[in-house]
Amino acid sequence: MYMRRTQMYLTDEQRRRLKRRADDTGSSEAEVIRSILDEALGIDSGTSDAVAAVLATAGICRDYPDWPEWLRDIRGRTFEERRQDLGP
């Protein structure tokens, strides 16, 4: 993809919000501007919304317990463990 350099004037508020969005997303201000323009102009970046959602959320639960461990913590003892308390 070939890019051409473009200069533009931004208001102080636009500049402030652009910087904040770039900082929040960990990208450059130029990337943020291109992304906003692509969305506004209906230009498909080649990444489907589903893929973009997966990429945006991948790893956010990496410190969470695995499902079986979580389920044991929530449910407590198993049915068999509780049944044994009742006796033979």
N, C-alpha and C positions, 0 to 999 in steps of 0.2 A: 504494500500500500504506500503510495506516494503522498507525502504531506507537504503543504505549502505554509509558510510562515504568514501569520495574520496578526496585525496589531489592532487593539480595540481599547476604548475608554470604558472604565467601570466606575460606578459611583462608589463612595466610601462603604456604603452598606453592602453592595454587591461584592466588593473586594473582601470585606470582613467575613461574609457568609461563605464565599468561595474558599478562603483560607481555612475556615472551620471545617467545611466538608472535606477538604483535602487532608487535613490533619486527622479527622475522624476515620476516614477510609484508608489512610496510609498511602495515598497516591499523590501525584503532583497536581498542581492547579490546572495545568494544561489537560491532563487526563480527565479531570472533573468536568471541565468545559466541553471537551469532546463528547463525553458521556451524556451530558445534558443536551447538547445539540443533537446527538444521535437519537435520543428519546423523543425530543420535540419534533424532529423531522421524520420520525418513523423509519430510521435506518437500522436494519437488523445487524447486530454485531456478529451474528453467526452462533451465538450461544442462546439456547432456548431458555425460557423463564425457569423451567424445572432444573436445568443444569446450573443456572445462575443461583438458584435458591440453595441447591446442595453445596455449591462452592462457598456461598456466603455463610452457611451454617456448619460446615464440616469442622469437626473437632471441638465444638463448644461444650460437649458433654464428656470430654475425654477423662475427666476426673471423677465421673459418676460411677457407681458400682454397676457391674453387669446385671442383666435382667434377673437371673436366678438368685443372685445375692440380694438384690433389692427386694425381690418378692419374699424371700425368707425373712428379711428385716421387717417388712410390712406385716406379714401374716403371723410371724412368731413361730411357734412350734408346729410341726406337721400334725396331721390328723392322727397318724399312728402314735406319735409321742403323747398326744393328749389322751388317746384311747387307753394306753398302757397305765395311765394314772387311775383309771377306773377299776383296774384289777382284772383278773381272769374271767 
